[in-house]
Amino acid sequence: MTQRSFKYRFYPTPEQETLLRQTMGCTRLVYNRALAARTQAWYENQERVGYPETSTMLTNWKKQEDLQFLNDVSSVPLQQGLRHLQTAFSNFFAGRAKYPNFKKKHNGGNAEFTKAAFKFRDGQVFLAKSPEALAIRWSRQLPQGVEPSTITVKLSPSGRWTVSMLVDVEIKPLPECTNQVGVDLGITSLVALSTGEKVANPKGFKAKKAKLRKAQLALSRKQKGSNNRHKSRLVVAKVHAQISDARNDFLHKLTTRLVQENQLIAVEDLSVKNMVKNRKLASSISDASWGELVRQLEYKCDWYGRTFVKIDRWFPSSKCCGHCSHVVEKLPLNIREWDCPKCSTHHDRDINASKNILAAGLAVSVCGANIRPDNLKVKGQLRKTPRARVERAR
């Protein structure tokens, strides 16, 4: 059984919207107060405050006169907010994330309801404190015989209401096939495949850049705190939502096709966080969304019984000749085609890199080879060459 989330849009009634906004506001308040209390306890007394202590704080806050409104909403989203804060601190102490930030109202909000705070009856969702069912637009049906274990209601900055239902489903693996593919990520071509195919980058941000600039310019002219500024902020948020929706739709279609057609998929383990520090390429790299593409490939391969292999980021896939394994010393980004100085083979930079990635991926999956290049001195110069196991895998 695999946990899978199904996301839908819904349109709340005025009464439901008031209750949900109040619930999200209370959840945000409790989260921020708990974060401030934990931060203050550490800096003043070097004392670590955990979830049990913040839960006790929440009980005391509900008894205060100025916080009586916390009793008007369901207690489950408030407790879930404290649990999420505990998870954020666990990730911080483990080095997986930065220190938690305070939540802001203009970023929208969300509230998580467990089984004690909602009812799922006859295909309808009833949240706590609300007698009416949510008007959900069922773009696709839930799998038969399953009920959600957790429901998350979210309000995006653009004013869009969505509900995510977490269910346990059994995903059947796809039939096995013999196809294997190496994937080289790029900017002009979003992916280059070892089969010789190139998939163009749709560049969703660039397509909406003029519209976004116009909306942001109009926002900058509005007086802070005015209704017109609030309306302009929604316009900017909607343009950002259009960019995000188009990008996610394209990535899901692409990754699903790659997983359906290939038994093994090999990709590079790129350090996108460091690559976006290049101010000339930061916008294009962020628009390509390489990290999301790799993430989708990884979990979809896990779902459908495919083999997913990540290649070491220091493997010289572009500079290595796929015919004789010779590694050139330099290969600037503006050179898209090159001839091997040793065997005179003509290479397309991206296609050659994808073929090398596939060969390295086969070496890793079959014999567990370490494909990090060795540092070898040739005629007094330092040269990097891939290991012999990668050569044999070709």
C-alpha positions in Angstrom: 0.0 0.0 0.0 1.2 3.5 -0.9 0.1 6.8 0.4 -1.1 9.0 -2.4 -2.6 12.5 -2.3 -5.5 13.6 -4.6 -6.0 17.3 -5.0 -9.2 19.1 -6.0 -10.6 22.6 -6.3 -13.6 23.5 -4.2 -15.8 26.6 -3.9 -16.8 27.3 -0.2 -20.0 29.1 0.7 -19.6 32.5 2.5 -20.2 30.8 5.9 -17.6 28.1 5.1 -15.1 30.6 3.8 -15.4 32.7 7.0 -14.9 29.6 9.2 -11.9 28.3 7.1 -10.2 31.7 7.1 -10.7 31.9 10.9 -9.3 28.4 11.3 -6.2 29.2 9.1 -5.7 32.4 11.0 -5.8 30.6 14.4 -3.5 27.9 13.1 -1.0 30.5 11.9 -1.2 32.4 15.2 -0.6 29.2 17.3 2.3 28.2 15.0 4.0 31.6 15.3 3.5 31.9 19.0 5.0 28.4 19.5 7.9 29.2 17.3 8.6 32.5 19.2 8.4 30.6 22.5 10.8 27.9 21.4 13.2 30.5 20.0 13.1 32.6 23.2 13.5 29.6 25.5 16.7 28.6 23.7 18.3 32.1 23.4 17.5 33.1 27.0 17.9 29.8 28.9 19.4 27.3 26.4 16.3 25.2 26.9 14.8 23.0 24.2 11.0 23.1 24.0 9.3 20.2 22.2 5.8 19.4 21.1 4.5 18.3 24.5 5.4 21.7 26.0 3.9 23.7 23.1 0.7 21.6 23.4 0.5 22.6 27.1 1.0 26.2 26.1 -1.9 25.9 23.6 -4.2 24.8 26.4 -3.2 27.8 28.5 -3.6 30.2 25.6 -7.2 29.0 25.1 -7.9 30.1 28.7 -6.7 33.7 28.2 -9.4 36.3 27.6 -7.7 37.8 24.6 -7.4 34.4 22.9 -10.9 33.0 23.5 -11.4 32.9 19.8 -9.2 29.8 19.6 -12.1 27.8 21.0 -14.3 28.8 18.1 -12.4 26.5 15.6 -11.6 22.9 15.6 -8.6 22.0 17.9 -7.2 19.4 15.4 -5.7 21.9 12.9 -4.1 23.8 15.8 -2.5 20.6 17.1 -1.4 19.6 13.6 0.3 23.0 13.2 2.3 22.3 16.4 3.3 18.9 15.0 4.4 20.5 11.7 6.5 22.9 13.8 8.1 20.0 15.5 8.9 18.4 12.2 10.4 21.6 10.9 12.8 21.7 14.0 13.7 18.1 13.5 14.7 18.8 9.9 16.7 21.8 11.0 18.6 19.9 13.7 19.3 17.1 11.2 20.7 19.6 8.7 18.0 19.0 6.1 16.4 22.5 6.2 16.9 26.0 7.5 15.6 27.4 10.8 11.7 27.6 10.7 10.2 31.0 9.6 7.1 32.7 10.8 4.0 32.2 8.7 2.6 35.3 6.9 -1.0 36.0 6.1 -0.5 37.2 2.5 1.0 33.8 1.6 -2.5 32.2 2.0 -2.8 29.4 4.5 -3.7 25.8 5.2 -5.4 23.7 7.8 -4.9 20.0 8.2 -7.8 17.8 9.5 -7.4 14.2 10.7 -10.2 11.6 10.9 -11.4 13.1 14.2 -12.2 16.4 12.5 -14.0 15.5 9.3 -16.5 13.0 7.9 -16.4 11.4 4.5 -19.9 10.2 3.7 -21.4 9.3 0.3 -18.6 10.9 -1.6 -19.0 14.2 0.3 -16.6 15.9 2.8 -17.9 17.5 6.0 -15.4 19.4 8.1 -15.6 20.0 11.8 -17.8 23.0 12.9 -19.4 23.1 9.4 -22.8 21.4 8.8 -22.5 21.7 5.0 -20.5 19.6 2.6 -17.7 21.1 0.6 -18.6 21.9 -3.0 -15.7 19.9 -4.5 -15.1 19.9 -8.3 -14.4 16.1 -8.7 -12.0 16.3 -11.7 -11.2 12.6 -11.1 -12.7 10.1 -8.7 -11.0 8.6 -5.7 -10.1 4.9 -6.0 -13.0 2.6 -5.1 -13.2 1.4 -1.5 -10.8 4.0 0.0 -11.4 6.8 2.5 -9.0 9.7 3.2 -7.0 9.5 6.4 -6.1 13.2 6.3 -7.6 16.2 4.5 -5.7 19.5 4.0 -7.5 22.6 3.0 -5.4 25.3 1.4 -5.9 28.9 0.3 -3.3 30.0 -2.3 -2.1 33.6 -2.6 -4.2 33.9 -5.8 -7.4 33.2 -3.8 -7.8 29.6 -5.1 -9.3 27.0 -2.6 -8.0 23.4 -2.9 -8.5 20.3 -0.8 -6.0 17.5 -0.7 -7.0 14.0 0.4 -4.4 11.5 1.6 -5.4 7.9 0.9 -3.8 4.5 1.0 -3.9 2.9 -2.4 -2.3 -0.1 -4.1 -0.4 0.9 -7.2 0.2 -1.9 -9.7 3.6 -2.0 -11.3 3.8 -1.5 -15.0 4.7 -4.4 -17.3 8.5 -4.8 -17.6 10.1 -3.6 -20.8 13.7 -3.6 -22.2 14.1 0.1 -22.8 16.7 2.0 -20.9 17.4 5.7 -21.1 19.9 8.3 -19.9 18.5 11.8 -19.3 20.7 14.9 -19.6 19.1 18.1 -18.2 19.5 21.4 -20.0 18.1 24.8 -20.6 17.5 25.1 -24.4 16.5 21.5 -24.5 14.9 20.6 -21.2 16.0 17.0 -21.5 18.2 15.2 -24.1 17.7 11.4 -24.2 20.2 8.8 -25.0 17.8 7.7 -27.8 18.7 10.9 -29.6 15.4 12.7 -28.8 15.4 16.2 -27.4 12.5 17.8 -25.6 12.3 21.5 -25.9 12.0 23.7 -22.8 8.6 25.4 -22.7 10.1 28.3 -20.7 6.8 29.1 -18.9 8.2 32.0 -17.0 9.6 33.7 -20.1 6.2 33.3 -21.8 4.5 35.2 -19.1 7.3 37.6 -18.2 5.8 40.6 -20.0 2.4 40.0 -18.4 4.0 39.6 -15.0 6.1 42.7 -15.3 3.0 44.7 -16.2 1.1 43.4 -13.2 4.0 44.0 -10.8 4.4 47.6 -12.1 0.7 48.3 -11.5 1.1 46.8 -8.0 4.0 49.1 -7.2 1.9 52.2 -7.9 -0.8 51.3 -5.4 -0.8 52.7 -1.9 0.0 50.2 0.8 -3.0 49.0 2.7 -5.5 50.1 0.1 -8.1 47.9 -1.5 -6.7 48.6 -5.0 -3.3 47.3 -3.8 -5.0 44.1 -2.6 -6.7 43.6 -6.0 -3.4 44.2 -7.8 -1.7 41.7 -5.5 -4.2 39.1 -6.5 -3.6 39.8 -10.2 0.2 39.2 -9.7 -0.5 36.0 -7.7 -2.8 34.7 -10.5 0.0 35.2 -13.1 2.4 33.3 -10.9 -0.2 30.6 -10.5 -0.6 30.3 -14.3 3.2 29.9 -14.7 3.3 27.2 -12.0 0.3 25.3 -13.4 1.7 25.2 -16.9 5.2 24.1 -15.7 3.7 21.3 -13.4 1.4 20.1 -16.2 4.3 19.8 -18.6 6.6 18.1 -16.1 4.0 15.5 -15.1 3.2 14.6 -18.7 6.9 14.3 -19.5 7.9 12.2 -16.5 4.9 9.9 -16.8 5.8 9.2 -20.5 9.5 8.5 -19.6 8.5 6.1 -16.8 5.9 4.3 -19.0 8.4 3.8 -21.8 11.6 2.8 -20.0 12.6 0.2 -17.4 15.7 2.0 -16.3 16.1 5.8 -16.1 19.5 7.4 -15.3 19.9 11.1 -14.5 22.6 13.4 -13.1 22.6 14.4 -9.5 22.8 18.1 -10.0 23.4 20.7 -7.2 20.7 23.1 -8.3 21.1 25.1 -5.1 24.7 26.0 -6.1 24.0 26.4 -9.8 21.4 29.2 -9.3 24.1 31.3 -7.7 25.2 32.1 -11.2 23.3 35.4 -11.8 23.3 35.0 -15.5 21.7 31.6 -15.5 19.7 31.6 -12.3 16.4 32.6 -13.9 16.7 30.0 -16.7 17.7 27.3 -14.3 14.8 28.1 -11.9 12.4 28.2 -14.8 13.5 24.7 -16.0 12.7 23.3 -12.6 15.2 20.4 -12.7 14.8 19.5 -9.1 11.0 18.9 -9.5 11.6 16.9 -12.7 14.1 14.6 -10.9 11.8 14.3 -7.9 8.8 13.3 -10.0 10.9 10.7 -11.9 12.1 9.2 -8.6 8.8 8.7 -6.9 7.0 7.5 -10.1 9.7 4.9 -10.7 9.2 3.8 -7.1 5.4 3.5 -7.7 5.5 1.6 -11.0 8.5 -0.7 -10.4 11.0 1.0 -12.5 14.8 1.4 -11.8 15.9 5.0 -11.0 19.7 5.7 -10.9 21.4 9.0 -10.0 24.8 9.6 -11.4 27.5 11.4 -9.3 27.5 15.1 -10.1 31.3 15.1 -10.8 31.0 12.5 -13.5 32.3 14.3 -16.8 29.3 13.2 -18.9 29.7 16.1 -21.4 33.5 16.1 -21.8 33.8 12.3 -22.1 33.8 10.8 -25.6 31.1 8.1 -25.8 33.1 6.2 -28.4 36.7 6.0 -27.0 36.2 7.4 -23.4 38.7 10.2 -24.0 38.0 13.2 -21.7 38.7 16.7 -23.0 40.2 19.2 -20.6 37.8 22.1 -21.4 34.4 22.3 -23.0 32.7 25.7 -22.6 28.9 25.9 -22.5 28.7 27.8 -25.8 30.2 24.7 -27.7 27.2 22.5 -28.5 29.0 20.2 -30.9 32.5 18.9 -30.8 34.9 16.4 -32.4 36.9 14.0 -30.2 40.7 14.8 -30.6 41.5 11.1 -30.2 39.1 9.2 -32.4 37.6 12.2 -34.4 34.1 11.2 -33.6 31.6 14.1 -34.0 29.4 14.6 -30.9 26.3 16.5 -30.1 27.1 17.7 -26.6 23.7 16.9 -25.0 23.1 13.5 -26.7 26.7 12.4 -26.0 26.2 13.4 -22.3 22.9 11.4 -22.1 24.6 8.3 -23.5 27.4 8.6 -21.0 24.9 9.0 -18.2 23.1 5.8 -19.3 26.4 3.9 -19.4 27.3 5.1 -16.0 23.8 4.3 -14.7 24.1 0.7 -16.0 27.5 0.4 -14.2 26.0 1.6 -11.0 22.8 -0.6 -11.2 24.6 -3.8 -12.4 27.9 -3.9 -10.4 27.7 -0.9 -8.0 30.6 0.9 -9.7 31.8 4.2 -8.3 31.7 6.5 -11.3 33.4 9.5 -9.6 36.3 10.3 -11.9 39.9 9.5 -10.9 42.5 12.2 -10.9 45.3 11.1 -13.1 48.5 13.0 -14.1 49.2 12.8 -17.8 52.3 14.6 -19.0 52.4 16.8 -15.9 48.8 17.9 -16.3 45.8 16.8 -14.2 43.2 15.0 -16.2 40.0 13.3 -15.1 38.9 10.0 -16.6 35.9 7.8 -15.8 36.6 4.4 -14.1 37.1 1.3 -16.1 33.8 -0.2 -15.0 31.9 2.5 -16.8 33.9 1.8 -20.0 33.0 -1.9 -19.8 29.3 -1.0 -19.2 29.3 0.7 -22.6 
